[in-house]
Amino acid sequence: MKYIKYSIFFLFAVIISYGCKSQQELTAHEGYVEVEGGKIWYKVLGEGTATPLLLMHGGPGGTHRYFYELEPLSKERPIILFDQLGTGRSGYHTDTTLLKVDKFVEQVNQLKKHLKLEEFYLLGHSWGAALELEYYQAHPQGIKAIIFSSPYVSTPIWTADADTLIMQLPDSVQAYIAEAEATNNYNSTAYQYANELYWSQFGLRSEYKRHPLDTVEASGNSFIYNYMWGPSEFTATGTLKNYDNVQALKAVEVPALFVTGEYDEARPATVKRLQKMVPNSKFAIIDDAGHSTARDNSQQYNEVISQFLKGLEE
């Protein structure tokens, strides 16, 4: 009887152990997932046993490529990159009926189901932060924590920050921007120059360097960017012109980290204000970085994220 008791206990332990292992197993690979309108591409880096981290890129119309800078995190846990439908290595399209927030949310949900993610963390950068917040509202199951990286969650807030930053540019450049917005002529050389100067100050402040893992050309989709957002980071004319989901932050019940660059167009003072809306949350600033925090200062960016996640797991 004693032998039977121990045998049953051993069998139960094996079953539990196998179940836990299968939940954590996520091997390095890449593939495609069928979604409404086409297929989305994804890639899993790393095979660590810690809780996976799902990454949502910015845009709309951006790509996964700058997330290769987070590769050091894959030593601890699988990190999952993907391209939203219409951009990068996912199926290209210009179908405006698919360019709805709920469609993007469902793409994430299909990816989660495909990878059988039971517990995971979310990291959304810029527009990706709006997407992860929307996803959390619709499908909170299994989400252990959220990282809001240089977050966009409200167009009125974003454009107010842009107006503040534009005031730091030369008077002549401010005049170029004002004239373009008054005439709706965003194709002029002067406006393009203003856009490039703005990005060099508050976007990517360092020299662009392609990551060794970024070996496949994957272009962004300017049609999606213009249709949903507008002609530049500081001018919103698209379908997101009146988007505002900031109050949803008050309903976040999982641990959260808000992180932004020292010179980010998602201004530190604003991001700090957003962070205070989430009860169990932390705040960090990445030194010498603009909106491209992962490229401007990848070492500190990865350290901040790693420490936050390890703190939760310890």
PETA-V980584 format. One line per field, one symbol per residue. burial: # if it has 16 or more other C-alpha atoms within 10 Angstrom, else .. A space follows every 10 residues. Layout:
burial=???
This chain:
burial=.......... .......... ...###.... .##.#...## ########## ########## ########## ####.##### ########## ###.....#. ..######## ##....#.## ########## ######.... ..######## #####..##. ##..##.... ..##.##..# .....#...# ##.##..##. ######.... .......#.# ########## ########.# #..#.#..#. .######### ########.# ##.##.##.. ######..## ########.# ##.##..##. ....
